[in-house]
Amino acid sequence: MCLRTRWRRCSRRCRRGSWLWTGRASEPGRPRRGWKEAHMATIGFIGLGHMGLPMARNLLKAGHVVQGFDLSTAAVNALATAGGVPAGSIAKVVADADIVVTMLPEGRHVRTVYLDQGGVFLSAPTSALLVDCSTIDVETARTVNAAAAARGFTMVDAPVSGGVAGAEAGTLTFMVGGTEAAFARAEPILAAMGKAVIHAGPAGNGQAAKICNNMMLGIQMISVCEAMALAMKLGLAPEKLFEISSRSSGQCWSLTSYCPVPGPVPTSPANRGYEPGFATAMMLKDLRLAQAAAQGVAASTPLGAEAYQLYNLFAASGNEGLDFSAIIKMMIGSAA
């Protein structure tokens, strides 16, 4: 069979001569699942902040048409400079979108953007795939997903790990909640922005994975900072503790990839005055979400609770804008 018989010309607004794959997912030699969504899609992107803007830029680099909306005019202009299409409202940015991606601060913003008058549900075509990359509470993620399904939309929650550096480099990890079919549609689009796209299960499980992962991260970072502070007081150089622990049972990502003291890991924020890759305020938010989720299901998370209290104290001292690894300043008594 001639290969071209398995392709058809694109009927949407994409580059002249583009072709879309229409073959079955089981055929050998096929493009990846969801190729129709991934190939020259029109994407409405809502939320062009520190994470959203570089993610949108990577979609542009992948060849997609990206229309963007944000409350910040500067952010929308930055997308336009990168080749995106500025939009003046949510309704306009999603009106002809194949895919809608949102990256918003909190659950209340997600509810507003999707559910309110002039929001996504009332403005986007029901054929559009909806992808929420915000980090929010599990309950809101499941509520909005159910509302999407009731209106005929396909939706996934797809929070990320990797911080601003990962967003810029296109090396994020996506934790995806939704049906198998929804994941298959979302996977190729998310792959344009990340190095790993993992199906966590049904709706809301992406958010569950994210808050559990970041609770572990917060606890681990505090343990590394405490050990470094103790080593200094005992006369052991932090560089020497790093050399030993990075090859011993104390090894963890917070130590070997994100060391909170300057020197051992040249790329860590400790070497640039704790300029945030992942801000203290964001870690505090995720720990708060984890504690709320734990209380909701009567789960015991004593170390998570203590990590939340310590980061809350550190943030309240004027450090919310520093990288979360800067909590070592509090451990050694030099916090602002």
Protein Blocks (a to p, Z undefined) as FASTA:
>chain_A
ZZklmpccdfbdcdehiacdfbdfklghiacehklmmnopacddehjafklmmmmmmmmm
nopacddddfblklmmmmmmnopacdfbfklmmmmcfbdcdddfblmlmmmmmmmghilk
lmmcfkbccddfbdcdfklmmmmmmmmmmnopacdddddehijmlmmnopaccddeddfk
lmmmmmmmmmmmccbdcdebjehklmmmmmmmmmmmmmmmmmmmmmmmmmmmnopafklm
mmmmmmmmkbcfklmmmccbghjlmmbmklnoopafbdfklmmmmmmmmmmmmmmnopac
fklmmmmmmmmmmmmnopmmpcfklmmmmmnopaZZ
